[in-house]
Amino acid sequence: MTEFSRIEKFIQSYADNISKVLGLDVTILDEQGIRVSGTGYYSDLIGLPAPEGSFFRMILQTGQPGMIFDMKKNDSQCMNCKFLQQCRELATIGFPVHKREKTVGVIGIIGFSPEQKEKMLHHSEKWMPFLQHTSSLIEHKLLELDAEREKGCNIQEEMPQAVVKPVYFAQLIGADTGLRDVIAKAKKVAGSISTVLLRGESGTGKELLAKAIHSEGPRSRQPFVAINCAAIPETLLESELFGYEGGAFTGSRREGKPGKFELAHKGTIFLDEVGDIPLSLQPKLLRVLQEKTVERVGGVKTLEIDVRVIAATHKDLESMVKEGTFREDLYYRLNVIPLRLKPLRERREDIPLYLQHFLHRYGTLLQKGRLELDASLVHRLAAYDWPGNIRQLENAVEYMVNMADGSLIDHESLPEYLLAEEATGRADEAGAGLEQLLADYERSVLKKYLASSAYRQDKAAIASELQISLSTLYRKMEKYNLDI
């Protein structure tokens, strides 16, 4: 856990206030070079690392402040930055943040316009004392937290899993379209203590929804602890979930280690891929959920815990129960509030929204400027089924932004597997007769109307809009094997 992860809200609020007063952008990096706060252009890059060789990276290494008013001069301290040619900064001033003489971060002021650069040049002699004062305030805040921790007043500060950037329902793409119904249910249970089970294919955003439920509930100021049950070897999963006492097994810490349930005390634990928990561990998990107590591996004490549980899986738990690979009593304990996240192919109206979101994100991150997708490409991507869902779509957009030569992204920038899909689609169309082409088009039109949130499966309204009778609509739905 970095020093700044304990005071993220404080430093973001501080950066916002400085930016408003100065009329300049502000950014703060932690000791690992991760941007932990930012305003304006840099607000979209929070949580991402600063480029290798950049000016701020140099300040982290040397512990010395600096200012640059011409990034592309041959003797500029930015010459080693890999994003130098795409850099939009016209003036930058950076100052290290120290804690007991150790460099733990950097605070920077940036100008992107000629007017901002002129303001920074005009007052250049005032910036270093100002940033030194700001750095001292941040150091004082860190030392204050250390003192509280030593007194035992703030145990949660020792838990790195407690740090989570808030996610709110309104931020979720599709909140007003394809995700509207599931978010309405999630809002109702955000303040509840009942267990939530998120169902859906991989890549549909289950963890993001779990964070939103936590952030909008009464436990939002408490830890949000996530664990992927499928990513941890079976031999280690028990100690990760429930902790262990010192000397419980070879290689264990002498002082022992708290498990994820202990770390989530008073907050929320997110059990991702809960369907992958081995059968041998399921009774212990069931007991924790029922008794609200946990017993460490090798321990003799029972610890009481107050934890809200949100679980998620892409597996068919009902079939697993029938097959005997998932306990029925655990299934019912988890499946109190089931929420299903639809795959992208079932909410195609959201695909253009995701495309625009990721286009802006990676256009900013990769310093490509404002980018647009060709209209026919958007149509083609919206028709694709996206078996990997949002995660796959994001990867595709990142690839296209990297490949883009200009401001307009066309079919030539598609990943190879999508180009192959497109070629197959064209070949299929070329080989089809007129009757088949018309039938395919008619089916796609009906699917579009039936999936549209504007009609909400109102068959009479759809029939009226298409200027056909209701009986004709039902007949065509049956013909094309669409849900009636």
Secondary structure, 3 states (H helix, E strand, C coil): CCHHHHCHHHHHHHHHHHHHHHCCEEEEEECCCEEEEECHHHHHHCCCECCCCCHHHHHHHHCCCEEECCCCCCCCCCCCCCCHHHCCCCEEEEEEEEECCEEEEEEEEEECCHHHHHHHHHCHHHHHHHHHHHHHHHHHHHHHHHHHHHCCCCHHHHCHHHCCCCCCHHHCCCCCCCCHHHHHHHHHHCCCCCCEEEECCCCCCHHHHHHHHHHCCCCCCCCEEEEECCCCCHHHHHHHHHCECCCCCCCCCCCCECCHHHHCCCCEEEEECHHHCCCCCHHHHHHHHHHCEECCECCCCCEECCCEEEEEECCCHHHHHHHCCCCHHHHHHHCCEEEECCCHHHCHHHHHHHHHHHHHHHHHHCCCCCCEECHHHHHHHHHCCCCCHHHHHHHHHHHHHHHCCCCEECHHHCCHHHHHHHHHHHHHHHHCCHHHHHHHHHHHHHHHHHHCCCCCCCHHHHHHHHCCCHHHHHHHHHHCCCCC
